[in-house]
Amino acid sequence: MCKFKNKIVFITGAGGGIGKATAMTFAKVGANVVLADVKKEFVEPLAQDIQKLGGKALALALDVTEYQSVKNAVDEAVKTFGTLDIAVNNAGVVGIGSIEEIDEQEWDRVLSVNAKGVFICTKVALEVMKPQKSGAIINTASIAGKMGMAHLSHYVASKFAVIGFTNSIAKEVAETGITVNAICPGIIGTGMWRGEGGIADRWKQPGETEAQSWERNKKTLIPQGVDQSAEDIAEAVVFLASAPHITGQAIAVDGGMTM
Ligand SMILES: NC(=O)c1ccc[n+]([C@@H]2O[C@H](COP(=O)([O-])OP(=O)(O)OC[C@H]3O[C@@H](n4cnc5c(N)ncnc54)[C@H](O)[C@@H]3O)[C@@H](O)[C@H]2O)c1
C-alpha cells in the first residue's frame, strides 16, 4: 500500500459519505488528496482532519457539469501537487419518481451530474494522464448501473451510461497504461439513502418510519442482509487504483445484490 506515497488523488463529491471515506482511506495509505465538491465548505473540515493526521489535502470547489469549472480545479491541483495520478469521479445525485413524475428538468438534473459529470471529469483527467502515460480513473456507477429499478429510471439510465462510457474509454486508452474502471456501490447509509427525502424516506410503506423502511429495504434487497459501509467502497476504489491490469471493469460491492 505504500505504493500510494506521494500519489495525487482527485476526488469529486468528496464532501459526501463515500467521497469522504475514499479520501480518508487514500490519505491513510500515503496519498495526497484533492477534495472537490460544489462548495469548498463541504470539504474544508475533511482537509483539516487529514492535515492533522500528517497528510496533505487540498479543498476545492467545482461543478462537475461544467468543463471549465473542472479544468480550473484540476489545474489548481496540478499547480499545488505537480500532477494527477488517480481520478475518482464520484459526485452524484439521486432522483426518485415514476415515469409520470419525472419531467425533462429532473431527467436533465440527474443525467447532467451523474453521466455528463463523469464524461467531463474523465476528459479533463486524461488531458493530464495521457501525456504522462500513466494514471487510474475510477468512475462511480452503482448497482443501478447493472439492473433496472422501478421509480429510479433516470438514475438507473445515468449509471448504465457511466458503465458504458467507462468500458469505451478503457478500450480507447488501454495502450497508454491508464486504467479506467467503475465501482458499483450497493446500499450505503449516506445522505442519498438516509434522512428526509432520501430513498428510505421515499420508499416508506404506510405507517412505516424512515428507520423502519431502511431496515426493511436492507433485509429484502441485499442477499447478505446488511448494508455496505462507505469504507467498503473506499477500499475497493483503492484496490482498483493499485491494479495495473484491471481495466474496463464495473466492480460491485453490494452484498450480493447483483449476483
Ligand atoms: N449511497 C448509496 O447507497 C450509493 C449506492 C450506489 C451508488 N452511489 C453513488 O456513490 C456516489 C457518492 O454518493 P454518496 O452516497 O456519498 O452521496 P452523498 O449525497 O453523500 O454525496 C454526493 C456528493 O456529490 C456532490 N455533488 C453533487 N452534485 C455535484 C456537482 N454538480 N459537482 C460537484 N459535486 C457534486 C454533493 O455535494 C455530495 O457531497 C454517487 O455517485 C452515488 O450515485 C451511492
The ligand as a Gaussian input file, in Angstrom:
#p B3LYP/6-31G(d) Opt

LIG

0 1
 N      -25.255000       5.785000      -1.040000
 C      -25.513000       4.738000      -1.801000
 O      -26.176000       3.776000      -1.370000
 C      -24.990000       4.664000      -3.216000
 C      -25.236000       3.498000      -3.939000
 C      -24.771000       3.398000      -5.240000
 C      -24.053000       4.445000      -5.803000
 N      -23.816000       5.574000      -5.092000
 C      -23.051000       6.635000      -5.757000
 O      -21.951000       6.992000      -4.959000
 C      -21.582000       8.357000      -5.223000
 C      -21.426000       9.089000      -3.895000
 O      -22.684000       9.075000      -3.243000
 P      -22.888000       9.248000      -1.658000
 O      -23.699000       8.087000      -1.224000
 O      -21.603000       9.561000      -0.992000
 O      -23.875000      10.502000      -1.693000
 P      -23.787000      11.919000      -1.000000
 O      -25.058000      12.601000      -1.366000
 O      -23.438000      11.754000       0.444000
 O      -22.554000      12.616000      -1.757000
 C      -22.598000      13.097000      -3.087000
 C      -21.700000      14.328000      -3.192000
 O      -21.683000      14.788000      -4.554000
 C      -21.691000      16.198000      -4.534000
 N      -22.190000      16.756000      -5.787000
 C      -23.464000      16.741000      -6.253000
 N      -23.545000      17.431000      -7.408000
 C      -22.299000      17.887000      -7.686000
 C      -21.755000      18.676000      -8.734000
 N      -22.511000      19.146000      -9.746000
 N      -20.430000      18.963000      -8.708000
 C      -19.638000      18.522000      -7.677000
 N      -20.102000      17.768000      -6.652000
 C      -21.431000      17.458000      -6.656000
 C      -22.611000      16.549000      -3.355000
 O      -22.438000      17.888000      -2.913000
 C      -22.232000      15.494000      -2.335000
 O      -21.224000      15.956000      -1.451000
 C      -22.677000       8.902000      -6.141000
 O      -22.222000       8.889000      -7.479000
 C      -23.815000       7.916000      -5.967000
 O      -24.679000       7.875000      -7.087000
 C      -24.270000       5.711000      -3.806000

